[in-house]
Each structure stands twice: as structure tokens, then as C-alpha cells.
């Protein structure tokens, strides 16, 4: 079955982690043997594995954060917005290089997405590139709201204003507070050009303020349910209902600490977390929505973690093909299963880009 994954940090892995994503996962793991750092030697994503798993469409990110010394792991490294902007353009150039090689197809509008999805659902997909929509996780590289037009012209289609900690525009995960003064102009300029808002990582106050301020299409690319795993990083039931009312789709993530209450990084065994826990979060979104039209997948695999912090029955991203049968066993009809695996994201972008 075709799979649409709404969150993969591919360029960050390729550039910051120096991973050759054209290689099979086992080759990447082997190349990192002896590197004694978190998540090294246990990667789960590469372009061959995406193809093997029929993950033919995904949202790929630009991730270039300002330095926040208190955050662990230290995924932030840039002392200025100008440096973050340069780094994000470097990541963009990585995707452009793969597009020029015919490995990736850069999707920027509904016509291209519709044609790409139909090609991946055809009888022969061996020569069909992997398709991606470009997103920015944390708006630190956006020098000012006026630069949104430039980013749109460069091919960016989605922005999440904050990540962990604060950005120049908004409070994010692990913080309390709302939008900073440039935040509202950023959202208004996003709405003007048609840039989609990703509410993932926004603080609770920022979540409310952003939805009040921004009138365009909204998604949650990789977000789980706070009622199942309590943490400010997760969505409350009321937030889920508000997103449903806005026509949003919510991608369920596969980081074990977001799936298992009380998970302790580096201590809790992944053997305690089956892939079924992902389906628990999908199911809760469906129950709150009253239908299966707003739940989907946004794995965040290799987003600073690897197999050591992923469900025990997932070796690589290709194992997402186990999820459809799990949904069927819970009574989901085939149309709903297809929606969760890819159709809900396709419908969302058709409506957002109409």
C-alpha cells in the first residue's frame, strides 16, 4: 500500500549526520560503527528503504536551529539567524541535487501531487521517483516575515514556527508563552502566500494564538495524544478537536517516548513498545473526530533517534507496511485504512492547494 509520511528530517541526516541516504540502511549503520554518540549505528531511514516500504510520498524538512545550550540532544548549532538561513538553504540544495539526479520529485502543487500519487499506485513503480513536499521545522532560518515570499519561490510549502525551546517567532516544546512580536506578521505573510502552518512543537498558548491569528490551512505533521502519553509535546483532546474543526490532519510519530508513558531515554527498553502503540494514537484521533479522516502518519524516524528509541517490531521505515493489517484487526474498513496510510494527506493537500 502507498504510504505518505508527513515528517522526515532527510537533509539534516544527510548533512549534519553525514549519512549517505542513497545507501541501504545496513550500510549506513555499518559506516557509523564505533561512533559513540546517541542514535549512531541504529538508523532506520534511507531512500532504498523508503522505496522498499512503498513510502512514495513524504514531507521532508529543513531543520537549522539557533543555539539553545540547555537543550539535549544539542541539535541546535547556529549563533545567528543569518547562519541558520544559510544552513537551511544548504539543506534545500541537497534536495535539489537529488531531484536533478531523478531520485526525488519535488512536489509544489496539487497537480504534481495528484499525478505522483497515481504513478505510485500504478502497476509499475520501479522508475517513479520518491516524492516530497518541503517543510521548515522551526522558523529560525526565516530572517523576517518579509522573507516568506522568497522561501515560497524557493519551493517551501509548510512552516512550523517553533521547535524545542523558543524561536524568534514563538514559544515551542518545553516552554510556556505565546507568539513573540514578529510571530503574527509571520503567520499573516504565510497566509497571504499560501504557506501551510504546522502546529507541531508549538506551546499550548502559541497553539491557541496561532489558530486565532492564521486563517489558512493547518496540519500537525508529527503529533501524538497527550491523553495517552502525558507531556506538553503532545496534543490534548481539545486541541485535536480544534484541529479537526479546521480540517487538519494529524500525523502520528514513532519516537518511543511519545508512545510509552514514563519512557526514559537511554534506559527504557524498546522491547516494551510494540508498533501497536502507534495505532492506539491513530485510533484516539479517529474516536475524537468521529471518523477516520483526520488521522495519518508522520513518523519522525531518525529525527535524532534510531532503532534504540523506536518500536521493537520496526527495524526500518519499510516496516510501516505492518500498520494496515493492525488497523484492519481493529475493525477499520479498507477505505479508512487507505485514508490513514495516504489518502487523508492527499485530500488535505488537494483542499489546501485548491
Secondary structure, DSSP 8 states (H G I E B T S, - for coil): ---EEEEE-HHHHHHTS---TTS-HHHHHHHTTT--STTTT-----HHHHHHTT--EEEEEE---B--TT-SS----BSSHHHHHHHHHHHHHHHHHHHHTTSEEE--SHHHHHHHHHHHTSS--TT--EEEEEEEESGGG--SGGGHHHHHHHTEEEEES--BSB-SSBBBBT----B-HHHHHHHHHHHHHT-EEE-TTB-HHHHHHHHHH--S-EEBSS--BTTTS--TTSB-HHHHHHHHHTT--EEE---GGGTSTT--TTTS-GGG--THHHHHHHHHHHHHHTSSSSEEE---TTSS--GGGS-TT-SSGGGGGGHHHHHHHTT--HHHHHIIIIIHHHHHHHHHT-
